[in-house]
Amino acid sequence: GQLVARERPDFIVHTGDFINNDQGPKVSLEAIEVFDSLGVPWTHALGNHDHGARSTPELRAPMKNASVGEFKAGDHDEYAFRFDLVTPASTAPAWSIYCFNSGVREPDRKVSRPQLDWFTAQMKHDADEGITAPALAMIHIPVIEFEKMRAAGKSQGHYGERVCFDSDTGETFTALDKNDRVRAVFSGHDHENDYAGLWEGVELVYGRVSGWSAYGDLPRGGRLIEVDPVKQTYAHRIVLPG
């Protein structure tokens, strides 16, 4: 609350592990009430701990100030969605923000194939409409390229634990990078990492651990992203409440 009051963001993206939904039937949803009370629109990209005792529709039902989405893939829902940022001067997107679900258990702790196919279809539709706006991707579990970038010495920031890219083997980054529109991928999952760097033309960025009940010694905070819809540029920095 202190951090939001000081930085006054227009929109909040929570990149997953919002609650301990995988800890059994006694699941507290107080965190949703806290976020709804901040007075700022927000969204939530599912993390592995967000799956479990409560279904995703049950988890989302109490959210009053959040915007989320899904699409049908055969007989089930896939929890990926997009936001388009527009200016008063035009209805065409100036930026797009994509949120993905990176799964719950091995061997599927990664962005699913239906989500990647959906993203590819989104890109084709945009191309058909002449939409070329840059985009940001929000994913809980980091893609394997976070580790490749770190090992190559191309990142800056704190590296405090092994990169848990889990089931990812590169398909997600390939899909996101293919159309040359995704400028950055923002991830969570690893509480002791907050580094960032450029990999094959795409910036890979860890957020900052914010949960007080989570493991790790990094001071709790967030990552503020500033987007310029006219110049189509962006910048980001770690922010702390103190």
Order of alpha helices (4+ residues) and beta strands (2+ residues): alpha-beta-alpha-beta-alpha-beta-beta-beta-beta-alpha-beta-alpha-beta-alpha-beta-beta-beta-beta-beta
